[in-house]
Amino acid sequence: MSSFAKLFFLSAASCILSAAILGCSTFSDNPGAKSANAGSLEPQAILKFSDVPVPVGLKNLPTQSYSFESSGVRVGVLKYQGKNNPDQVVNFYKEQMPMYNWNLVNIVEYGQRLMNFERENESCIITMEPKGSAIILTISLGPKSQIVPKKAKSPVK
């Protein structure tokens, strides 16, 4: 066999082998594998507040959480724990919250990560803090405070 034929045969074999290996890793029957490869998180199916999503992989901490809802007013502090990647969780909320009509006000990072969202009459603060190899996610939901203008004691002259 000539050296050109050997080189051609080895090149073709390596291309076929590479395509088979890469093809197996990118095409999967597992729907969870697709989102894991993409680096994005999916929302949980059951939520305490239907318009505040929680990424899959976080476990509710019911003894550290509470919520109240009456006459259209909602208040709650919900705590979750999991081993999710903090950057993926931040991106999850940046993508998901606008789908529920929440507007991102700001993100503050100082060891913890704090994301402020609001809409017409509510405020939602999402905090992530590291705890060993896990994160604690806290969702605080409540009504926005109403700004009441102060009346002047005497007219300005």
C-alpha positions as CSV (number, residue, x, y, z in Angstrom):
1,M,0.0,0.0,0.0
2,S,1.4,3.4,-0.9
3,S,2.0,6.1,1.7
4,F,-0.6,8.3,0.1
5,A,-3.2,5.5,0.4
6,K,-2.2,4.9,4.1
7,L,-2.5,8.6,4.8
8,F,-5.9,8.8,3.1
9,F,-7.2,5.7,4.9
10,L,-6.1,7.0,8.3
11,S,-7.6,10.4,7.7
12,A,-10.9,8.9,6.6
13,A,-11.0,6.6,9.6
14,S,-10.2,9.4,12.0
15,C,-13.0,11.6,10.5
16,I,-15.5,8.8,10.8
17,L,-14.5,8.0,14.3
18,S,-14.7,11.7,15.3
19,A,-18.1,12.1,13.7
20,A,-19.3,9.0,15.6
21,I,-18.0,10.2,18.9
22,L,-19.3,13.8,18.5
23,G,-22.6,12.6,17.1
24,C,-23.2,10.5,20.2
25,S,-22.6,13.3,22.6
26,T,-24.7,15.9,20.8
27,F,-27.7,13.7,19.9
28,S,-29.5,12.1,22.8
29,D,-32.9,10.7,23.5
30,N,-32.7,12.2,27.0
31,P,-34.4,15.6,27.0
32,G,-32.5,16.6,30.1
33,A,-29.2,16.0,28.4
34,K,-30.0,18.6,25.8
35,S,-30.5,21.4,28.3
36,A,-27.5,20.3,30.3
37,N,-25.3,20.5,27.1
38,A,-26.7,23.9,26.3
39,G,-25.8,25.2,29.8
40,S,-29.4,26.3,30.6
41,L,-31.7,25.3,33.4
42,E,-35.4,24.4,33.2
43,P,-38.1,25.6,35.6
44,Q,-39.7,23.2,38.1
45,A,-43.2,22.1,37.3
46,I,-44.7,22.8,40.7
47,L,-44.2,26.3,42.1
48,K,-45.3,28.1,45.2
49,F,-46.0,31.3,43.3
50,S,-47.0,30.4,39.7
51,D,-45.2,33.5,38.3
52,V,-41.9,33.1,40.0
53,P,-40.0,30.2,38.5
54,V,-37.5,28.0,40.3
55,P,-34.8,26.0,38.5
56,V,-34.9,22.2,38.5
57,G,-32.3,20.8,40.9
58,L,-33.1,23.1,43.9
59,K,-34.9,21.5,46.8
60,N,-37.4,23.5,48.9
61,L,-36.5,24.1,52.5
62,P,-40.1,24.3,54.0
63,T,-38.9,24.9,57.6
64,Q,-37.1,28.0,56.5
65,S,-39.8,29.3,54.2
66,Y,-43.2,31.0,54.5
67,S,-45.8,32.6,52.3
68,F,-49.1,34.4,52.6
69,E,-51.6,35.4,50.1
70,S,-54.9,37.4,50.6
71,S,-56.9,39.8,48.6
72,G,-54.3,40.0,45.8
73,V,-51.5,40.7,48.2
74,R,-48.7,38.2,48.3
75,V,-45.8,38.0,50.7
76,G,-43.3,35.2,51.0
77,V,-39.7,34.2,51.7
78,L,-39.0,30.9,50.0
79,K,-35.7,29.1,50.5
80,Y,-34.2,26.4,48.3
81,Q,-30.9,24.5,48.4
82,G,-29.0,22.7,45.6
83,K,-25.8,22.2,43.7
84,N,-26.7,24.3,40.7
85,N,-24.1,26.5,39.0
86,P,-24.6,30.1,40.3
87,D,-23.9,31.6,36.8
88,Q,-26.5,29.3,35.3
89,V,-29.1,30.3,37.9
90,V,-28.4,34.0,37.3
91,N,-28.9,33.4,33.5
92,F,-32.0,31.3,34.3
93,Y,-33.7,34.3,36.1
94,K,-32.5,36.8,33.4
95,E,-34.3,34.7,30.8
96,Q,-37.3,33.4,32.7
97,M,-38.5,36.4,34.8
98,P,-39.4,38.6,31.8
99,M,-41.7,35.8,30.6
100,Y,-43.7,36.4,33.8
101,N,-43.7,40.2,33.3
102,W,-40.9,40.9,35.8
103,N,-38.4,43.6,35.0
104,L,-34.8,43.3,36.1
105,V,-33.9,46.3,38.2
106,N,-30.3,45.3,39.1
107,I,-27.9,42.6,40.0
108,V,-25.4,43.0,42.9
109,E,-22.6,40.5,43.4
110,Y,-20.5,40.5,46.5
111,G,-19.8,36.9,47.4
112,Q,-23.6,36.5,47.4
113,R,-25.6,37.3,44.3
114,L,-28.7,39.5,44.6
115,M,-31.2,40.1,41.8
116,N,-33.9,42.7,42.1
117,F,-37.1,42.3,39.9
118,E,-40.2,44.4,40.0
119,R,-43.5,45.0,38.2
120,E,-46.4,47.3,38.7
121,N,-47.2,46.6,42.3
122,E,-44.8,43.8,43.4
123,S,-41.1,43.4,44.2
124,C,-39.1,40.2,44.0
125,I,-35.6,39.8,45.4
126,I,-33.7,36.6,44.6
127,T,-30.5,36.0,46.6
128,M,-28.0,33.2,46.2
129,E,-25.4,32.5,48.8
130,P,-22.7,29.8,48.7
131,K,-23.0,27.0,51.4
132,G,-20.1,24.6,50.9
133,S,-20.4,23.0,47.5
134,A,-24.1,24.0,47.3
135,I,-26.1,27.3,47.1
136,I,-29.0,28.6,49.1
137,L,-31.5,30.4,46.9
138,T,-33.9,32.8,48.7
139,I,-36.9,34.3,46.9
140,S,-38.5,37.3,48.7
141,L,-41.8,38.5,47.3
142,G,-43.9,41.3,48.5
143,P,-45.8,44.4,47.5
144,K,-43.9,47.5,46.4
145,S,-44.0,50.4,48.8
146,Q,-46.1,53.3,47.7
147,I,-44.3,56.7,47.6
148,V,-46.5,59.2,49.3
149,P,-45.5,62.8,48.7
150,K,-45.0,64.9,51.8
151,K,-47.1,68.0,52.3
152,A,-45.2,71.2,52.9
153,K,-45.9,72.6,56.4
154,S,-46.0,76.1,55.1
155,P,-46.0,77.6,51.6
156,V,-42.6,78.4,50.2
157,K,-42.2,82.2,49.5
